[in-house]
Amino acid sequence: MTENADSRAIELGEYIIENKATVRAAAKKFGISKSTVHMDVTKRLMIIEPSLYSQVRQVLETNKAQRHIRGGLATKEKYKSLSLQKK
């Protein structure tokens, strides 16, 4: 199990870096929970591959800083589509 989880953590880390993906996007791509992705790229990756971990942390910090913008845009689109349905 550990070997499989370790290789999954590395694969997740590489995917997040290459695609600048969010935890949610990585979870959807790999078909696992967000909690598992987060555990793999924060806890496991820090132990097994510290250099990859630091790169992943940078991407996750950028995503965290931008999430309020993405949320605002999603809300805007939601209400925009609702107003079009009423017409």
C-alpha positions as CSV (number, residue, x, y, z in Angstrom):
1,M,0.0,0.0,0.0
2,T,2.8,2.5,0.9
3,E,4.6,1.9,-2.4
4,N,1.4,2.5,-4.3
5,A,0.5,5.6,-2.2
6,D,4.0,6.9,-2.7
7,S,3.9,6.5,-6.5
8,R,0.4,8.1,-6.5
9,A,1.7,11.1,-4.5
10,I,4.5,11.6,-7.0
11,E,2.2,11.3,-10.0
12,L,-0.3,13.7,-8.4
13,G,2.5,16.2,-7.7
14,E,3.8,16.1,-11.3
15,Y,0.2,16.5,-12.6
16,I,-0.4,19.5,-10.4
17,I,2.8,21.2,-11.5
18,E,2.4,20.5,-15.2
19,N,-1.2,21.7,-15.4
20,K,-1.1,24.2,-12.5
21,A,-4.1,22.2,-11.3
22,T,-6.2,22.7,-8.2
23,V,-6.6,19.9,-5.7
24,R,-10.2,19.5,-6.9
25,A,-9.1,19.2,-10.5
26,A,-6.5,16.6,-9.6
27,A,-9.0,14.6,-7.6
28,K,-11.4,14.6,-10.5
29,K,-8.7,13.5,-13.0
30,F,-7.5,10.7,-10.8
31,G,-10.9,9.6,-9.5
32,I,-10.0,10.0,-5.8
33,S,-11.2,12.3,-3.0
34,K,-9.9,15.8,-2.5
35,S,-8.8,14.7,1.0
36,T,-6.6,12.0,-0.5
37,V,-5.0,14.4,-2.9
38,H,-4.3,16.9,-0.2
39,M,-2.8,14.2,2.1
40,D,-0.6,12.9,-0.7
41,V,0.8,16.2,-1.9
42,T,1.3,17.7,1.5
43,K,2.2,14.9,3.9
44,R,3.5,12.0,1.8
45,L,5.3,14.1,-0.8
46,M,7.1,16.1,1.8
47,I,8.7,12.9,3.1
48,I,9.4,11.0,-0.2
49,E,10.2,13.9,-2.6
50,P,11.0,17.2,-0.9
51,S,12.0,19.1,-4.1
52,L,8.7,18.1,-5.8
53,Y,6.8,19.0,-2.7
54,S,8.2,22.6,-2.7
55,Q,7.1,23.1,-6.4
56,V,3.6,21.7,-5.6
57,R,3.3,24.0,-2.6
58,Q,4.0,27.0,-4.8
59,V,1.2,26.0,-7.2
60,L,-1.2,25.4,-4.4
61,E,-0.4,28.7,-2.8
62,T,-1.0,30.5,-6.1
63,N,-4.3,28.6,-6.4
64,K,-5.3,29.5,-2.9
65,A,-4.5,33.2,-3.6
66,Q,-6.7,33.2,-6.7
67,R,-9.7,31.1,-5.4
68,H,-11.7,34.1,-4.4
69,I,-11.5,35.4,-7.9
70,R,-12.6,32.1,-9.4
71,G,-15.5,31.9,-6.9
72,G,-16.6,35.4,-7.8
73,L,-16.6,34.6,-11.5
74,A,-18.6,31.4,-10.9
75,T,-21.2,33.4,-9.0
76,K,-21.4,36.0,-11.7
77,E,-21.9,33.3,-14.4
78,K,-24.6,31.7,-12.2
79,Y,-26.7,34.8,-11.9
80,K,-26.1,35.7,-15.5
81,S,-27.5,32.4,-16.7
82,L,-30.5,32.8,-14.2
83,S,-31.3,36.2,-15.6
84,L,-31.2,34.8,-19.2
85,Q,-33.6,32.0,-18.2
86,K,-36.2,34.5,-16.9
87,K,-36.4,36.3,-20.2
